[in-house]
Amino acid sequence: MKLIGDQLRFSGSDLAGYLNCRQWCGLEQAVAKGDLSQPKYYDPLLEALWERGAKHEQDYVEHLTSLGLQVVRIHGVEITDEAVAATHEAVRAGVDVIVQGALRSGDFVGRADILRKVDTPSNFGSWSYEAVDT
Protein backbone atom coordinates (compact mmCIF):
# COMPACT_ATOMS: atom_id res chain seq x y z
CA MET A 1 0.00 0.00 0.00
CA LYS A 2 1.37 3.38 -0.99
CA LEU A 3 0.15 6.92 -0.75
CA ILE A 4 0.58 8.75 -4.06
CA GLY A 5 -0.41 12.36 -3.54
CA ASP A 6 -3.60 11.99 -1.52
CA GLN A 7 -4.62 8.67 -3.08
CA LEU A 8 -3.91 5.23 -1.63
CA ARG A 9 -2.74 2.61 -4.15
CA PHE A 10 -3.29 -1.07 -3.36
CA SER A 11 -1.54 -4.23 -4.52
CA GLY A 12 -2.66 -7.84 -4.61
CA SER A 13 -0.73 -8.36 -1.38
CA ASP A 14 -2.78 -5.61 0.25
CA LEU A 15 -6.00 -7.34 -0.78
CA ALA A 16 -4.77 -10.67 0.61
CA GLY A 17 -3.66 -8.92 3.80
CA TYR A 18 -7.09 -7.31 4.20
CA LEU A 19 -8.86 -10.64 3.75
CA ASN A 20 -6.60 -12.27 6.34
CA CYS A 21 -6.42 -9.49 8.94
CA ARG A 22 -8.17 -6.14 8.83
CA GLN A 23 -5.99 -4.93 11.70
CA TRP A 24 -2.89 -5.48 9.54
CA CYS A 25 -4.51 -3.49 6.75
CA GLY A 26 -5.14 -0.58 9.13
CA LEU A 27 -1.53 -0.65 10.29
CA GLU A 28 -0.30 -0.67 6.68
CA GLN A 29 -2.51 2.32 5.93
CA ALA A 30 -1.06 4.18 8.92
CA VAL A 31 2.47 3.44 7.63
CA ALA A 32 1.54 4.61 4.12
CA LYS A 33 0.18 7.88 5.53
CA GLY A 34 3.29 8.37 7.71
CA ASP A 35 1.44 8.00 11.02
CA LEU A 36 3.53 4.92 11.95
CA SER A 37 6.97 3.74 10.92
CA GLN A 38 7.44 0.36 9.28
CA PRO A 39 9.12 -2.10 11.67
CA LYS A 40 12.48 -3.27 10.37
CA TYR A 41 13.81 -6.75 10.89
CA TYR A 42 16.30 -8.96 9.14
CA ASP A 43 15.38 -12.56 8.41
CA PRO A 44 18.23 -14.43 6.70
CA LEU A 45 15.88 -17.24 5.62
CA LEU A 46 13.53 -14.76 3.97
CA GLU A 47 16.51 -13.11 2.26
CA ALA A 48 17.68 -16.50 0.93
CA LEU A 49 14.20 -17.30 -0.37
CA TRP A 50 13.99 -13.91 -2.10
CA GLU A 51 17.38 -14.48 -3.77
CA ARG A 52 16.38 -17.99 -4.90
CA GLY A 53 13.10 -16.63 -6.30
CA ALA A 54 14.91 -13.92 -8.26
CA LYS A 55 17.34 -16.52 -9.65
CA HIS A 56 14.45 -18.82 -10.62
CA GLU A 57 12.71 -15.98 -12.47
CA GLN A 58 15.96 -15.10 -14.26
CA ASP A 59 16.48 -18.74 -15.30
CA TYR A 60 12.89 -18.98 -16.57
CA VAL A 61 13.27 -15.80 -18.63
CA GLU A 62 16.52 -17.16 -20.10
CA HIS A 63 14.65 -20.37 -20.99
CA LEU A 64 11.94 -18.39 -22.78
CA THR A 65 14.60 -16.39 -24.63
CA SER A 66 16.34 -19.63 -25.67
CA LEU A 67 13.04 -20.72 -27.27
CA GLY A 68 13.34 -17.71 -29.58
CA LEU A 69 10.57 -15.71 -27.92
CA GLN A 70 10.73 -11.92 -27.98
CA VAL A 71 11.20 -10.81 -24.36
CA VAL A 72 10.79 -7.27 -23.05
CA ARG A 73 11.72 -6.39 -19.46
CA ILE A 74 10.04 -3.43 -17.76
CA HIS A 75 12.76 -2.02 -15.53
CA GLY A 76 12.34 -0.77 -11.98
CA VAL A 77 10.18 -1.95 -9.12
CA GLU A 78 7.74 0.94 -8.67
CA ILE A 79 4.52 1.27 -10.63
CA THR A 80 5.25 4.62 -12.26
CA ASP A 81 3.43 6.21 -15.18
CA GLU A 82 6.49 5.45 -17.30
CA ALA A 83 6.54 1.76 -16.33
CA VAL A 84 2.80 1.40 -17.01
CA ALA A 85 3.21 3.15 -20.38
CA ALA A 86 6.14 0.86 -21.30
CA THR A 87 4.02 -2.18 -20.41
CA HIS A 88 1.10 -0.93 -22.51
CA GLU A 89 3.45 -0.29 -25.44
CA ALA A 90 4.82 -3.84 -25.21
CA VAL A 91 1.25 -5.22 -25.11
CA ARG A 92 0.22 -3.10 -28.12
CA ALA A 93 3.30 -4.31 -29.99
CA GLY A 94 2.35 -7.92 -29.26
CA VAL A 95 5.70 -9.03 -27.85
CA ASP A 96 5.82 -12.69 -26.76
CA VAL A 97 6.86 -12.17 -23.14
CA ILE A 98 6.75 -9.14 -20.82
CA VAL A 99 8.86 -9.44 -17.67
CA GLN A 100 7.83 -7.40 -14.60
CA GLY A 101 4.96 -5.68 -16.41
CA ALA A 102 3.61 -2.71 -14.44
CA LEU A 103 -0.17 -2.83 -14.23
CA ARG A 104 -2.65 -0.30 -12.86
CA SER A 105 -6.43 -0.23 -12.75
CA GLY A 106 -8.01 2.44 -10.59
CA ASP A 107 -6.54 2.21 -7.08
CA PHE A 108 -5.00 -1.24 -7.68
CA VAL A 109 -1.45 -1.64 -8.93
CA GLY A 110 1.04 -4.46 -9.30
CA ARG A 111 3.94 -6.01 -11.14
CA ALA A 112 3.41 -9.28 -13.01
CA ASP A 113 6.41 -11.63 -12.92
CA ILE A 114 5.69 -12.71 -16.50
CA LEU A 115 3.00 -11.77 -19.00
CA ARG A 116 2.97 -14.38 -21.75
CA LYS A 117 1.22 -13.80 -25.06
CA VAL A 118 -1.59 -16.24 -25.90
CA ASP A 119 -3.77 -16.71 -28.97
CA THR A 120 -6.92 -15.26 -27.44
CA PRO A 121 -8.35 -12.16 -29.12
CA SER A 122 -8.49 -8.89 -27.18
CA ASN A 123 -8.83 -5.18 -27.92
CA PHE A 124 -5.18 -5.28 -29.01
CA GLY A 125 -5.63 -7.83 -31.80
CA SER A 126 -5.63 -11.61 -32.13
CA TRP A 127 -3.62 -11.95 -28.92
CA SER A 128 -3.87 -11.27 -25.22
CA TYR A 129 -1.70 -12.09 -22.19
CA GLU A 130 -1.78 -14.49 -19.29
CA ALA A 131 0.10 -13.83 -16.07
CA VAL A 132 2.71 -16.42 -15.10
CA ASP A 133 3.86 -16.35 -11.49
CA THR A 134 7.44 -17.56 -11.18
N, C-alpha and C positions, 0 to 999 in steps of 0.2 A: 504494500500500500504506500502510495506516495502522494504528496500534496504538490500539485502543479498550479501555481497561482493560488486561487482559492478553491480549486476543484480537486477532490480526491480521485485518484486513479487506482483501480483494483486489478489484481492478477488472479489467475486460476488458483494459486496458493492461498490468496486471501479468501476466496470463496470456500475452499476446503476448510480453512481455519475457522471461518464463521460457522459452517455446518457442524464442526466438531466442538467448538467452544466459543460462545459469544463473548465471554470475558476476554479471551485472547484477542478477539477482533477489536474490542474497545481499547485494549492496551496498545495494539498496533496503530489505531487511529490517533491515540494520544502521542505516540512517538512521531507519527507523520506530521502532526500539527506542531511538534516541538514542545509539548507540555511535559513529556517524559523523555529520558534518554534511553537508548537501546542498550540493554545489558550486553556486555562483551565477555565472551569466554572462548577458550581455545580447546578444541576437542581433536586430538591427533587422529582418532579413528575417522571422524567426519572429514577431516582434511584429506586423508588417504582415499576415502570413498569418492570425494569430489575429484581428485586427481585421476583416479581410475576411470571415472565416468567421462571426464574430458578426453582421456586417451582412447576410450572405446568409441566415442563420437568421432574423433579424428580418424581412427582406423576404418570406421564405417564409411566416412566421406571418401577416404582414399580408395576403398573398395568400389564405391559408386563411380568414381573418376576412372578407375581401371576398366570399368565396363564400357567406357566411352561416353558416359552421360555428361551433359553440360551442367556444371556445378557453379552456382553463384553463392558467395558468402556475404552476408550482411554484417558488416563489422560493428563492433561496440557491444555494450550490454544494456544500455538504456533504450527506452522506446521513445526516440526523438522523432520529430517531424521528418527529418532527413532519412532516418532508418526506415520509417513506414513508407516514405516515398520510394526509396530504393527497392523495398520489397514489392510494392505495387508495380514498379517498372519491370522487375524480373517476372512477375506473374503475367503482365501484359505481353511481355516478350515470349512467354511460353517456354522458359528454360526448364530443363529436366528436373533439377534439384535446387532448392533454395535452402541454404544452411543458416540457422539463427534468424529466420524471417521475423521482422518486427510487425506485430499485428495490433490494431486498435479498433474498437467498436464502442462508441459512447465512452462510458467511464471504465471499460474493461480493456486491459492491455496485456501483452505477453510476447514472449519469444518462443517460436517453434523450433525445436532441435532441427528437424528436417521437414521440409514441405516437398513432397514428391509428386510430380506431374502424373496424372492418370487420364485415361481416355473417356472422360465423362464430360459432356458439354456443360458450359457455364456462360456467363455474360462475356467472358474473354475469348471464347471460341470453342473449338471441339475438345478442349481440355479443361481440367480443373486440378486441384491439389488435395492431397491427403496428408495429414500430419503424421509423422513417424517419430515416436519418442525413443531416443537412444538411451 
